[in-house]
Amino acid sequence: MVGEFEGRRCRLCGGGRYAVYTVVRESASAGLLYEARAVCRSCGNSVSRATDADERRAVDQVRRVLS
C-alpha cells in the first residue's frame, strides 16, 4: 500500500476513504510498468486504475481522478 487518502464518494457504498496500492508488471516491449489502483476502504471496490513507467506518476494519476 502506497498510502491512504480521502476523495469523492464511492459509487457503490458512499464511502470516501481510499487506499492506493501499486503492482509492478513486466512488459516485453515497455519494460517495468507500475499499476496504481485506488480501492475503497469500506467495500473494497476498485475505483480507479492507472499504469505508467514511473510509480509516482501512476499514483498521481489515480489521485487526480478521485479529487
C-alpha positions as CSV (number, residue, x, y, z in Angstrom):
1,M,0.0,0.0,0.0
2,V,1.4,3.4,-1.0
3,G,-1.0,5.5,1.1
4,E,-4.5,6.3,2.2
5,F,-6.4,9.4,1.2
6,E,-9.9,10.9,1.1
7,G,-11.7,11.7,-2.1
8,R,-15.1,11.8,-3.7
9,R,-17.7,9.3,-2.7
10,C,-17.6,5.7,-3.8
11,R,-20.4,4.9,-6.2
12,L,-21.0,1.5,-4.7
13,C,-21.2,2.3,-0.9
14,G,-20.9,6.0,-0.5
15,G,-17.6,5.9,1.4
16,G,-14.9,8.4,0.8
17,R,-11.6,6.8,2.1
18,Y,-9.3,5.1,-0.3
19,A,-6.1,3.0,-0.2
20,V,-3.7,3.2,-3.1
21,Y,-1.8,0.1,-4.0
22,T,0.9,-0.4,-6.6
23,V,1.8,-3.5,-8.5
24,V,4.9,-3.9,-10.7
25,R,4.3,-5.6,-14.0
26,E,6.9,-6.5,-16.6
27,S,6.1,-5.9,-20.3
28,A,8.3,-7.3,-23.1
29,S,8.0,-4.1,-25.1
30,A,7.9,-1.5,-22.3
31,G,10.0,-3.0,-19.5
32,L,8.7,-2.4,-16.0
33,L,5.3,-0.8,-15.6
34,Y,3.7,0.3,-12.3
35,E,-0.1,-0.2,-12.0
36,A,-1.6,2.0,-9.3
37,R,-5.1,1.2,-8.0
38,A,-7.4,3.1,-5.7
39,V,-9.6,0.8,-3.5
40,C,-12.5,1.9,-1.3
41,R,-11.6,1.2,2.3
42,S,-15.3,0.5,3.1
43,C,-16.4,-2.0,0.5
44,G,-13.2,-3.0,-1.4
45,N,-14.4,-1.6,-4.8
46,S,-11.6,-0.9,-7.2
47,V,-12.4,2.7,-8.1
48,S,-9.5,3.9,-10.3
49,R,-6.5,2.4,-12.1
50,A,-3.5,3.9,-13.9
51,T,-0.4,2.4,-15.5
52,D,2.9,4.2,-16.0
53,A,6.6,3.6,-16.2
54,D,7.1,5.9,-13.2
55,E,5.4,4.8,-9.9
56,R,4.8,8.4,-8.7
57,R,3.1,9.4,-11.9
58,A,0.8,6.4,-11.8
59,V,-0.2,7.2,-8.2
60,D,-0.7,10.9,-9.0
61,Q,-3.0,10.0,-11.9
62,V,-5.2,7.8,-9.7
63,R,-5.4,10.5,-7.0
64,R,-6.3,13.2,-9.6
65,V,-9.3,11.1,-10.8
66,L,-10.7,10.9,-7.3
67,S,-10.1,14.5,-6.2
